[in-house]
C-alpha cells in the first residue's frame, strides 16, 4: 500500500463500492453523510453500473469523492481502488445496500483510539428486509485465534 503524506489524524475514509445499487444507494449514502462524527470522507467507487445508480449519485457530487470504473472490476478491486484514493488514517467499509447507525463512525473511532492494539474492528449488525423489519441480529464478541481464522475466511460482516 502506498502511504501518503496527506493522511489526517482521526480522519476516516469510508469506502463504498457500488454496482447497480439504484434501489438502496440514496439511503446508504445518507446514512453515512448524516453521521454524528463529521471528520470523514465518503469515497464511492461505481463499478460500471448499468442502472441509474450514477444519476442518483449526481446530487451528492459536492459531498462525496466519486470514482467510476471504466469496466466492471468486481467489489474487491473497487474497494482497493477506493482505499488507494483515501486520505484517512482509518478505513471504514460500507455497502451500497446497507444503512449505518448515525453513531457508527463515532463509536468505532472511540473504540480504536481507546484500544490502540486493535487493527481490525467488526461490530454486530441487524439484517433487515425491504420494509426494514428485523430478520436477524448478530452480536460480535472478542474473537480468539482471529489471525488464524482470517487466513481461511472473512470472520467479519464486511460493512461493519
C-alpha positions in Angstrom: 0.0 0.0 0.0 1.2 3.5 -0.8 1.0 5.7 2.3 0.6 9.3 1.5 1.7 12.4 3.4 -1.9 13.7 3.3 -3.2 11.3 6.0 -5.1 13.3 8.6 -5.3 12.4 12.3 -8.6 10.7 13.2 -9.9 11.2 9.7 -11.9 8.3 8.4 -12.2 7.3 4.8 -15.5 5.5 4.2 -15.2 3.3 1.1 -18.4 2.2 -0.7 -18.1 0.1 -3.8 -21.3 0.1 -5.8 -22.8 -1.8 -8.7 -26.4 -1.5 -9.8 -27.4 -0.2 -6.4 -30.1 2.2 -7.5 -32.8 0.8 -5.2 -30.7 1.4 -2.0 -27.9 3.8 -2.8 -29.5 7.0 -1.6 -30.4 5.6 1.9 -26.9 4.1 2.2 -25.2 7.4 1.3 -27.5 9.4 3.5 -26.8 7.2 6.5 -23.1 8.0 6.1 -23.4 11.7 5.4 -25.7 12.0 8.5 -23.1 10.6 10.9 -22.7 12.2 14.3 -18.9 12.1 13.6 -18.1 14.6 10.8 -14.3 14.2 10.2 -14.6 11.8 7.3 -14.7 11.5 3.5 -17.1 9.2 1.6 -15.4 7.6 -1.4 -17.9 5.9 -3.8 -16.4 3.6 -6.5 -19.1 3.0 -9.1 -18.1 -0.4 -10.7 -19.6 0.4 -14.2 -23.3 0.2 -13.0 -25.8 -0.3 -15.9 -28.8 1.1 -13.9 -29.4 4.7 -12.8 -27.0 4.5 -9.8 -24.8 7.2 -11.3 -27.7 9.6 -11.8 -28.8 9.1 -8.2 -25.3 9.9 -7.0 -25.2 13.1 -9.0 -27.0 15.1 -6.3 -24.2 14.2 -3.9 -21.4 15.4 -6.1 -20.1 18.1 -3.7 -20.3 15.7 -0.7 -18.6 12.6 -1.9 -15.4 11.5 -3.7 -16.7 9.8 -6.8 -14.7 7.3 -8.8 -16.1 5.4 -11.8 -14.5 2.2 -13.2 -14.4 2.1 -17.0 -15.1 -1.6 -16.8 -16.6 -3.9 -14.2 -13.7 -4.8 -11.8 -15.7 -6.5 -9.1 -16.2 -5.5 -5.4 -12.7 -6.3 -4.1 -10.9 -4.4 -6.9 -13.3 -1.5 -6.5 -12.7 -1.5 -2.7 -9.0 -1.5 -3.2 -9.3 1.4 -5.7 -11.2 3.4 -3.1 -8.6 2.6 -0.5 -5.8 3.8 -2.8 -7.6 7.1 -3.2 -8.3 7.5 0.5 -6.8 10.2 2.8 -7.9 8.8 6.1 -6.0 7.4 9.0 -8.8 4.9 9.3 -10.7 3.0 6.7 -14.4 2.0 7.1 -16.2 -0.1 4.6 -19.8 0.5 3.6 -22.0 -1.4 1.2 -24.5 0.3 -1.1 -27.4 -1.7 0.2 -26.7 -1.1 3.9 -27.8 1.5 6.4 -25.3 2.7 9.1 -26.5 3.8 12.5 -25.8 7.6 13.0 -23.2 7.0 15.6 -21.3 4.2 13.8 -18.2 6.1 13.0 -18.0 7.9 16.3 -18.3 4.7 18.3 -15.9 2.8 16.2 -13.2 5.5 16.2 -13.6 5.9 20.0 -13.0 2.1 20.4 -10.0 2.1 18.2 -8.4 5.1 20.0 -9.1 3.5 23.4 -7.6 0.2 22.2 -4.5 1.0 20.1 -3.6 -2.7 19.9 -6.7 -3.3 17.7 -6.0 -3.4 13.9 -9.3 -4.6 12.6 -12.7 -3.9 14.1 -16.0 -5.5 13.3 -19.4 -5.0 15.0 -22.7 -6.6 15.3 -25.5 -6.0 12.8 -29.2 -6.3 12.2 -30.3 -7.9 9.0 -33.5 -6.3 7.6 -35.9 -6.9 4.8 -37.1 -4.3 2.2 -39.7 -2.9 4.7 -36.9 -2.6 7.4 -38.3 -5.4 9.5 -35.5 -7.0 11.6 -34.8 -10.6 10.4 -31.8 -11.5 12.3 -29.4 -9.8 14.7 -25.7 -10.8 15.2 -23.6 -9.6 18.1 -19.8 -9.8 17.9 -17.7 -10.7 20.8 -13.9 -10.5 21.1 -12.6 -13.3 18.9 -10.0 -15.8 19.8 -7.4 -17.0 17.2 -8.7 -14.4 14.8 -5.4 -14.2 12.9 -5.6 -17.9 12.0 -9.3 -17.7 11.2 -8.8 -14.7 8.9 -6.4 -16.9 6.8 -9.4 -19.1 5.8 -12.4 -16.9 5.6 -13.9 -13.5 6.4 -15.0 -13.5 10.0 -16.5 -10.0 10.0 -19.7 -8.7 8.5 -18.0 -6.7 5.8 -19.7 -3.3 6.2 -19.2 -3.2 10.0 
